[in-house]
Amino acid sequence: MNIGLFTETYYPEINGVANSVYMLKNELEQLGHTVYVFTTTTPGAPEHEHNVFRVPSIPFALITERRVGLFYQPKLAFLIKKLNLDLIHTHTEFSLGIFGRIMARELKLPMVHTYHTIYEDYTHYLTHFKSLDGRAKAFARVFSKVCCNTVEQVIVPTEKVKELLLQYSVHKDISVVPTGVDLRKFNPKLYSKEEVMDIKRQYGIEKEDKVLLYLGRVSKEKNIGEIMEAIPEYTAYRANIKFVIVGSGPEMEVLKQTAEILKIQDKVIFTGPKPWDNIGLYYQVGDVFVSASQSETQGLTYIEAMAAGLPVVAKKDKCLEDILEQGWNGYAFTKRSELMEGLDSVLFGDDSVTFGDNARMKVAEYSTENFALNVLKVYEAVIHRDAIAKQREEYENKKISRIFPS
């Protein structure tokens, strides 16, 4: 099968969509398929990439660490028409996604779309006044509905997102396919104790310190401030605690100011972004993964953390229902007291050692191999449906031509 993947973000960028598309390409190729990726130019991208085509891009005005591709590229369109694609799979609703839609229509190809992002959780980037936020959220819901209702099949990573799209009045078939994680990359055995200690020494983390780890985008919707606000109360009776934040984003300076206001600069460590190829090592710095985000479609960082042997203590959210078992591999909280109780259990409780082992067991099913096989099943079903529809259309056209000969 020849497959075209259209995405605004791709390796070496570090985010859920880029990782998902990168892994999907690699795994489908392992299964014998030919996969082409159409994406944006990205600083630091490899000079030579197999079947990856990049269009000129500019930083997205509202989220400067993200890029958006320039619109329709005639030369690339000419090339795509020669690739004999069987199916187009878009991973963005914006310029590259629109380009993919145009090519699918011109080539009369079936089209699958993965809805990765709950846009109504990101409207604060567009509106700076609460009075406008309701309208922005309403527009985000309509925009999402239109994008999903104009393809043959929609893929979502969790039941949470499927339920949301049904609320938006999306009527197309929706398949739930959890994004896979390269579990091997996060295996604790890959990293020596000395490597981990070197990182800890670099940031002034003592051997006896317990590390709360957040890894990901540093932005308002991730709600990192809620964890920070609990630190003064928690460290009042648990002194040897460090909160390590790995990543970058528009909320970085705000959180640094928050740390100063709360007088916890010595407890909170900002490492900045780290190379994706080395990210597994940074998970090993943590003793527990923490998050207060409720904007996740799947929560890939939760799965990565568990694969690295970390229990998760996170704010209750539907995306956690399939991966977090209360009191077994972590805790979900709704209020600060539950957050601190969960941290106490996984860090200082009698069963603290087993939480990490349980976490690794839980995510074994989220392999990249399973992910690709499940996506492939969707492709095959869509192509089969499309073939039947074309046969029916040809039959109807022949019947009409017999009745009304030209």
C-alpha positions as CSV (number, residue, x, y, z in Angstrom):
1,M,0.0,0.0,0.0
2,N,1.2,3.6,-0.8
3,I,0.2,6.0,2.0
4,G,0.5,9.8,2.2
5,L,0.7,11.3,5.7
6,F,0.2,15.1,5.9
7,T,1.2,16.8,9.1
8,E,2.2,20.3,10.3
9,T,4.7,18.9,12.8
10,Y,7.2,16.1,12.5
11,Y,10.5,14.8,13.8
12,P,12.7,16.3,15.3
13,E,10.0,18.5,16.8
14,I,9.0,17.2,20.3
15,N,5.2,16.9,20.7
16,G,2.6,14.2,20.6
17,V,1.5,14.7,16.9
18,A,5.1,14.7,15.6
19,N,5.9,11.6,17.6
20,S,2.7,9.8,16.5
21,V,3.3,10.4,12.8
22,Y,7.0,9.5,13.0
23,M,6.3,6.2,14.7
24,L,3.4,5.4,12.3
25,K,5.6,5.9,9.3
26,N,8.4,3.7,10.7
27,E,6.1,0.9,11.8
28,L,4.1,0.9,8.5
29,E,7.4,0.6,6.6
30,Q,8.4,-2.3,8.8
31,L,5.1,-4.0,7.7
32,G,6.1,-3.6,4.1
33,H,4.2,-0.5,3.1
34,T,5.5,2.6,1.3
35,V,4.9,5.8,3.4
36,Y,5.4,9.4,2.3
37,V,5.3,12.3,4.8
38,F,4.4,15.8,3.7
39,T,5.3,18.3,6.4
40,T,6.9,21.6,7.2
41,T,10.5,22.8,7.2
42,T,11.9,22.6,10.7
43,P,15.1,23.9,12.2
44,G,17.4,20.9,13.0
45,A,15.7,18.5,10.6
46,P,18.0,15.8,9.2
47,E,19.5,16.7,5.8
48,H,18.5,13.4,4.3
49,E,15.1,11.8,5.1
50,H,13.6,8.9,3.3
51,N,10.3,9.8,1.6
52,V,9.9,13.0,3.7
53,F,8.9,16.1,1.8
54,R,9.0,19.5,3.5
55,V,7.2,22.6,2.4
56,P,8.4,26.1,3.4
57,S,7.0,27.2,6.8
58,I,6.9,30.1,9.2
59,P,6.4,30.2,13.0
60,F,2.8,30.1,14.0
61,A,2.0,33.7,15.1
62,L,0.2,32.6,18.3
63,I,2.4,29.7,19.3
64,T,5.9,30.6,18.1
65,E,7.5,27.2,18.8
66,R,5.1,25.7,16.3
67,R,5.3,26.1,12.6
68,V,2.7,26.3,9.9
69,G,3.3,25.3,6.3
70,L,2.7,27.6,3.3
71,F,-0.4,26.7,1.3
72,Y,-0.8,24.7,-1.9
73,Q,2.6,23.8,-3.5
74,P,2.2,23.1,-7.3
75,K,5.6,21.3,-7.7
76,L,4.8,19.0,-4.8
77,A,1.3,18.4,-6.0
78,F,2.7,17.4,-9.4
79,L,5.1,14.9,-7.6
80,I,2.3,13.5,-5.4
81,K,0.2,12.7,-8.5
82,K,3.0,10.4,-9.6
83,L,3.3,8.5,-6.4
84,N,0.3,6.2,-7.0
85,L,-1.1,6.8,-3.5
86,D,-3.8,4.4,-2.2
87,L,-4.9,6.6,0.7
88,I,-4.2,10.0,2.3
89,H,-4.1,10.4,6.1
90,T,-4.1,13.9,7.5
91,H,-2.9,14.8,11.0
92,T,-3.6,18.5,10.9
93,E,-6.6,20.7,10.2
94,F,-4.5,23.6,8.9
95,S,-2.4,24.2,5.7
96,L,-0.9,20.8,5.2
97,G,-4.2,19.2,6.1
98,I,-6.0,21.4,3.5
99,F,-3.3,20.4,1.0
100,G,-4.0,16.8,1.8
101,R,-7.7,17.3,1.3
102,I,-7.1,19.0,-2.1
103,M,-4.9,16.1,-3.3
104,A,-7.4,13.5,-2.1
105,R,-10.2,15.2,-4.0
106,E,-8.1,15.7,-7.2
107,L,-6.8,12.1,-7.1
108,K,-10.2,10.7,-6.0
109,L,-8.5,8.9,-3.0
110,P,-10.1,7.8,0.3
111,M,-9.1,10.1,3.2
112,V,-8.6,9.4,6.9
113,H,-8.1,12.1,9.4
114,T,-6.7,11.9,13.0
115,Y,-8.2,14.4,15.4
116,H,-5.2,15.0,17.7
117,T,-6.1,18.3,19.4
118,I,-9.1,19.5,21.4
119,Y,-9.0,23.1,20.1
120,E,-11.5,24.5,22.6
121,D,-8.9,24.0,25.3
122,Y,-6.5,26.3,23.4
123,T,-8.8,29.4,22.7
124,H,-6.9,31.5,25.3
125,Y,-4.2,31.9,22.6
126,L,-6.8,33.7,20.4
127,T,-8.7,35.7,23.0
128,H,-7.3,37.8,25.9
129,F,-10.8,38.7,27.2
130,K,-13.0,36.2,28.9
131,S,-16.1,37.8,27.3
132,L,-14.7,36.5,23.9
133,D,-13.7,33.1,25.0
134,G,-17.2,31.6,24.7
135,R,-17.4,32.6,21.1
136,A,-13.9,31.3,20.4
137,K,-14.8,27.9,21.9
138,A,-18.0,27.7,19.9
139,F,-16.0,28.4,16.7
140,A,-13.5,25.7,17.7
141,R,-16.3,23.2,18.1
142,V,-17.9,24.1,14.7
143,F,-14.4,24.1,13.0
144,S,-13.7,20.6,14.4
145,K,-17.1,19.3,13.3
146,V,-16.6,20.6,9.7
147,C,-13.1,19.1,9.5
148,C,-14.2,15.7,10.7
149,N,-17.4,15.5,8.7
150,T,-15.6,16.1,5.4
151,V,-13.5,13.0,5.4
152,E,-14.3,9.3,5.0
153,Q,-13.1,8.2,8.5
154,V,-11.9,9.8,11.7
155,I,-9.4,8.4,14.1
156,V,-9.1,9.5,17.7
157,P,-6.8,8.3,20.4
158,T,-9.3,7.8,23.3
159,E,-13.0,7.4,24.0
160,K,-12.8,10.8,25.7
161,V,-12.2,12.4,22.3
162,K,-14.8,10.3,20.5
163,E,-17.5,11.3,23.0
164,L,-16.5,15.0,22.5
165,L,-16.8,14.7,18.7
166,L,-20.2,13.1,19.0
167,Q,-21.2,16.1,21.1
168,Y,-20.0,18.3,18.3
169,S,-22.4,16.4,15.9
170,V,-19.7,14.6,14.0
171,H,-21.6,11.9,12.0
172,K,-18.7,10.2,10.3
173,D,-17.4,6.8,11.5
174,I,-14.9,7.3,14.4
175,S,-12.3,4.7,15.3
176,V,-10.5,4.8,18.6
177,V,-6.9,3.9,18.1
178,P,-4.5,4.8,21.0
179,T,-1.2,6.2,19.8
180,G,1.6,3.9,20.4
181,V,4.8,4.5,22.3
182,D,8.2,3.1,21.6
183,L,8.3,1.3,24.9
184,R,11.9,0.2,24.4
185,K,13.1,3.8,24.4
186,F,11.9,4.3,28.0
187,N,13.2,1.0,29.5
188,P,15.0,2.0,32.7
189,K,17.7,-0.7,32.0
190,L,18.9,1.5,29.1
191,Y,20.4,4.0,31.5
192,S,23.0,3.5,34.2
193,K,22.7,4.9,37.7
194,E,25.8,7.1,36.9
195,E,24.1,8.6,33.9
196,V,21.1,9.5,36.0
197,M,23.2,10.9,38.8
198,D,25.1,13.1,36.4
199,I,21.9,14.7,35.3
200,K,20.8,15.2,38.9
201,R,24.1,16.7,39.9
202,Q,23.9,19.1,37.0
203,Y,20.7,20.5,38.5
204,G,21.6,20.3,42.2
205,I,19.4,17.4,43.0
206,E,20.7,15.5,46.0
207,K,20.7,11.7,46.4
208,E,18.1,11.8,49.1
209,D,15.8,14.1,47.2
210,K,12.5,12.8,45.8
211,V,11.7,14.2,42.3
212,L,8.3,15.2,41.0
213,L,8.7,15.2,37.3
214,Y,6.7,17.1,34.6
215,L,7.8,16.6,31.0
216,G,6.1,18.3,28.1
217,R,4.8,21.6,26.7
218,V,5.0,24.4,29.3
219,S,1.8,26.2,28.5
220,K,-1.3,27.5,30.2
221,E,-3.6,24.6,29.3
222,K,-1.2,22.2,31.0
223,N,-2.1,23.8,34.3
224,I,1.4,23.3,35.8
225,G,0.8,26.2,38.2
226,E,-1.7,24.0,40.2
227,I,1.2,21.6,41.0
228,M,3.5,24.5,41.9
229,E,0.9,26.0,44.3
230,A,0.8,22.8,46.3
231,I,4.6,22.7,46.7
232,P,4.9,25.1,49.7
233,E,2.3,23.1,51.7
234,Y,3.7,19.7,50.7
235,T,7.4,20.6,51.4
236,A,6.4,21.9,54.8
237,Y,6.5,18.3,56.0
238,R,8.4,16.7,53.2
239,A,11.5,18.7,52.9
240,N,13.5,16.7,50.4
241,I,11.3,17.4,47.4
242,K,12.2,18.8,44.0
243,F,9.8,19.6,41.2
244,V,11.6,19.2,37.8
245,I,10.0,20.7,34.7
246,V,11.4,19.4,31.4
247,G,10.2,21.3,28.3
248,S,9.5,24.8,27.0
249,G,6.6,26.9,26.1
250,P,4.9,30.3,26.4
251,E,4.1,29.8,30.2
252,M,7.8,29.4,31.2
253,E,8.4,33.0,32.5
254,V,5.0,33.1,34.2
255,L,5.9,29.9,36.1
256,K,9.3,31.2,37.1
257,Q,7.6,34.3,38.5
258,T,5.2,32.0,40.3
259,A,8.1,30.2,41.9
260,E,9.5,33.5,43.2
261,I,6.2,34.6,44.6
262,L,5.7,31.3,46.4
263,K,9.4,31.4,47.5
264,I,10.1,27.9,46.1
265,Q,12.9,28.7,43.7
266,D,15.1,26.2,45.5
267,K,12.4,23.5,45.0
268,V,11.5,24.0,41.3
269,I,14.0,23.3,38.5
270,F,13.4,24.3,34.9
271,T,15.6,22.3,32.6
272,G,14.3,23.8,29.3
273,P,13.7,21.5,26.2
274,K,15.8,18.4,25.8
275,P,16.5,16.4,22.6
276,W,13.9,13.8,21.8
277,D,16.5,11.1,21.2
278,N,17.7,11.5,24.8
279,I,14.3,12.1,26.5
280,G,14.2,8.6,28.1
281,L,17.1,9.5,30.3
282,Y,15.2,12.5,31.7
283,Y,12.3,10.3,32.8
284,Q,14.7,8.4,34.9
285,V,15.5,11.6,36.9
286,G,11.9,11.4,38.3
287,D,10.4,9.4,41.1
288,V,6.8,10.2,40.1
289,F,5.3,11.9,37.1
290,V,2.8,14.7,38.0
291,S,0.3,16.6,35.9
292,A,-2.7,18.8,36.5
293,S,-3.6,19.1,32.8
294,Q,-7.1,18.3,31.6
295,S,-6.5,19.2,27.9
296,E,-5.0,15.9,26.9
297,T,-6.5,13.9,24.1
298,Q,-4.6,10.8,25.2
299,G,-1.8,11.8,27.5
300,L,1.2,10.2,25.8
301,T,3.6,11.5,28.4
302,Y,1.7,9.5,31.0
303,I,2.3,6.3,29.0
304,E,5.9,7.3,28.4
305,A,6.4,7.9,32.2
306,M,4.8,4.5,33.0
307,A,7.0,2.8,30.4
308,A,10.0,4.4,32.2
309,G,8.8,2.9,35.5
310,L,7.3,6.0,37.0
311,P,4.0,6.0,38.8
312,V,1.6,8.8,37.8
313,V,-0.2,11.3,40.0
314,A,-2.4,13.4,37.8
315,K,-5.6,15.4,37.9
316,K,-8.6,13.3,37.2
317,D,-9.5,13.2,33.5
318,K,-11.2,10.8,31.1
319,C,-8.0,10.2,29.1
320,L,-6.6,8.5,32.3
321,E,-9.4,6.0,32.6
322,D,-7.7,3.3,30.6
323,I,-4.2,3.6,31.9
324,L,-4.3,4.7,35.5
325,E,-5.6,2.3,38.2
326,Q,-6.1,4.1,41.5
327,G,-3.7,2.8,44.2
328,W,-2.0,0.4,41.8
329,N,0.1,2.4,39.3
330,G,-0.7,5.9,40.6
331,Y,-3.4,8.2,41.7
332,A,-5.9,10.6,40.2
333,F,-6.7,13.7,42.2
334,T,-9.4,16.4,42.1
335,K,-8.2,18.5,45.0
336,R,-4.9,19.4,46.7
337,S,-5.2,17.1,49.6
338,E,-5.7,14.1,47.2
339,L,-2.6,15.3,45.3
340,M,-0.5,15.2,48.4
341,E,-1.9,11.9,49.7
342,G,-1.2,10.4,46.3
343,L,2.4,11.7,46.3
344,D,2.9,10.3,49.9
345,S,1.7,6.9,48.9
346,V,3.9,6.5,45.8
347,L,7.0,8.1,47.3
348,F,6.9,7.1,50.9
349,G,4.4,4.3,51.3
350,D,5.1,0.7,52.1
351,D,4.3,-0.3,48.4
352,S,6.2,2.6,46.8
353,V,8.6,0.3,45.0
354,T,5.8,-1.8,43.3
355,F,4.0,1.3,41.8
356,G,6.7,1.7,39.2
357,D,6.7,-2.0,38.3
358,N,2.9,-2.0,38.0
359,A,3.1,1.1,35.8
360,R,5.4,-0.7,33.3
361,M,3.1,-3.7,33.2
362,K,0.1,-1.5,32.5
363,V,1.4,0.1,29.4
364,A,2.8,-3.0,27.7
365,E,-0.2,-3.0,25.3
366,Y,0.6,0.5,23.9
367,S,3.4,-0.6,21.6
368,T,4.1,1.1,18.3
369,E,3.6,-2.2,16.6
370,N,0.0,-2.5,17.9
371,F,-0.6,1.1,17.0
372,A,0.4,0.6,13.3
373,L,-1.6,-2.6,13.0
374,N,-4.7,-1.0,14.3
375,V,-4.3,2.0,12.0
376,L,-3.8,-0.4,9.1
377,K,-7.1,-2.1,9.9
378,V,-8.8,1.3,9.6
379,Y,-7.1,1.9,6.2
380,E,-8.1,-1.4,4.8
381,A,-11.8,-0.9,5.9
382,V,-11.9,2.6,4.3
383,I,-10.3,1.4,1.1
384,H,-12.7,-1.5,0.9
385,R,-15.7,0.8,1.5
386,D,-14.4,3.3,-1.1
387,A,-14.0,0.5,-3.7
388,I,-17.5,-0.6,-3.2
389,A,-18.8,3.0,-3.4
390,K,-16.9,3.5,-6.7
391,Q,-18.3,0.2,-8.1
392,R,-21.8,1.3,-7.2
393,E,-21.3,4.7,-8.8
394,E,-20.0,3.1,-12.0
395,Y,-23.0,0.8,-12.0
396,E,-25.4,3.7,-11.6
397,N,-23.7,5.8,-14.3
398,K,-23.9,2.8,-16.7
399,K,-27.6,2.4,-15.9
400,I,-28.3,6.0,-16.5
401,S,-26.4,6.0,-19.8
402,R,-28.5,3.1,-21.0
403,I,-31.7,4.9,-20.2
404,F,-30.5,8.2,-21.5
405,P,-28.0,7.4,-24.3
406,S,-26.0,10.4,-25.5
